[in-house]
């Protein structure tokens, strides 16, 4: 089953750097980085506002928890808003995302 992760970043450059690491680690197949959006929020007892870049990350449900945990480690915010969920995908997308396993796949000659 496919999965999606939504996460805002402070800027597009940070989203690109974090996304590239997650791609290198085979935890995601794609990151879509949006244009800046206005964010208004309550945090630490006060009201805040700022600009963030939303990102939608595509992965496989088998690595969703690991992808979220690693994203949380890499994200520059102290408490990043990271939301992930399994979802249905079209056949081609599902087959594409099925190949992402956090780098845990092994070829036949490596299996014992």
N, C-alpha and C positions, 0 to 999 in steps of 0.2 A: 504494500500500500504506500502511496505517496504521502508526503507531509510538507507543510509550509511553516515558515517561521516569520513573524513580523517583528521588526525591531527598528526604532529610530536611532539615528547617530547624530553627533554634534555637527558633522559636515560630510560632504560627499567623499573627500579624501580619506577620512577615517573609515568610512563604510567600505571603500575600495581596498584599503590595506587589510582590514579584518576579513573581508570577503575573500581576498586572495589567499590568505592563510588557511581559511576553511576549505577553499577549493584544493589547495596543495595537500591538505590532510584528508581529502576525500570525504569530508563530512557534509558537503553540499555539492550540488551540481550546478547551481546558478545563483547569483544575487542580482536582483533588480533594484537599482538605486533611483529613487525619485527626486524630483525637484524639492527645494526647501519648502517646509510647511510651518505654519505658526502653531506653537504649542502653548497651551495655558493649563496650569496644573497646580495642585496643592501639594506641598512638600515641606516637611519639617515645621509644620504649624503655620506656614505662610503661603501666600499665593505667588506663583512665579509665572513667567512667560519667556518665551524664547523662540528661536528658529532651529528646526532640526531637519535632517534628511531621512525620510522613511525608506526602509529597505524590506523587500520580500525575498526570502531565501527558499529555494526549492531543494528538497532532499527526499530520502526514503524513510518511511516510518521506523524501520529497524534501527536507524542511527539518530532518530529525533532527539532522544534524551542526551546522547553524547554531544550532538551538535549544539544543543541549547547550553549545556554545561561549558563547552569550550568557548562559545560565543560570550557567555557571561564572564569567563576568565579574561578574554581578549578585549572586551568593551571598556572604554575609558570611564564610563559613569560608575559611581559607587554602587548604584542600584538600578541597572538598566531595565527598561521595560521590554521584556522578551516574552512573546507569546507564540507557542507552537502547537500544531494540531495535525493529526492524520487526516487525509482527505482522499477523495476519489479523483482519479485522473483519467484522461483519455488514454487509449491503448498505447500510442507512441510515447507519450510522456511517461506513463507508468513503466514501460520497458526501459526507457532512458534512465529514470531515477532508480530502478531496481539495481543498477550497477554500482551504486554508491553505498559503501559499507564501512566507511571510516578507515579504509586501507587494510581491512582484515581479510580480503579475499586472497586465496592462494591458488596458484596454478596446480594442475594435476601432478607435476613432478615434485611439488613441495609438500604434498599431502602424505601423511604417514599411514 
